């Protein structure tokens, strides 16, 4: 079965709740985390949550 790719916009309270739930789902995969700064995206991570590697943000 193909998993649905899900991205989270923001790294606040809800992201910290949703990320583990998405990771534990057999039907979904955490594909992206968006943040205003590159340093914040991995902060929602823990050993149980596999956040995709940060990449550069293209602006303008």
C-alpha positions in Angstrom: 0.0 0.0 0.0 1.2 3.5 -0.8 1.6 5.9 2.1 0.3 9.5 1.9 3.0 12.1 2.2 2.2 14.8 4.8 4.0 18.0 5.5 3.7 20.1 8.7 3.8 23.9 8.5 5.3 25.3 11.6 7.2 23.8 14.5 5.0 24.8 17.4 2.8 22.9 19.9 0.6 21.1 17.3 3.6 19.9 15.2 5.1 18.2 18.3 1.8 16.4 18.8 1.1 15.6 15.1 4.6 14.4 14.1 4.6 11.2 16.3 1.1 10.4 15.2 1.9 10.7 11.5 5.0 8.6 12.0 3.1 5.9 13.8 0.5 5.7 11.0 0.6 2.8 8.6 -1.1 5.0 6.0 1.0 8.2 6.2 4.6 9.4 6.2 6.1 12.7 7.5 7.6 14.0 4.3 8.4 17.6 5.3 8.5 20.1 8.1 8.4 23.8 7.3 9.8 26.5 9.4 10.9 30.1 9.1 14.4 29.1 10.1 16.4 26.0 9.2 17.4 25.5 12.9 13.8 25.1 14.1 12.6 22.2 12.0 14.7 19.5 13.6 13.6 20.7 17.1 10.3 18.8 16.8 12.4 15.7 16.4 13.1 13.0 18.9 14.6 9.5 18.5 11.1 8.1 17.7 10.3 10.9 15.1 12.2 10.8 11.9 12.1 14.3 10.5 13.4 14.7 6.9 16.8 16.3 6.6 16.8 20.0 6.5 17.3 21.6 3.2 17.9 25.1 2.0 15.0 27.5 1.8 14.6 29.2 -1.5 13.3 32.7 -1.2 12.3 35.4 -3.7 
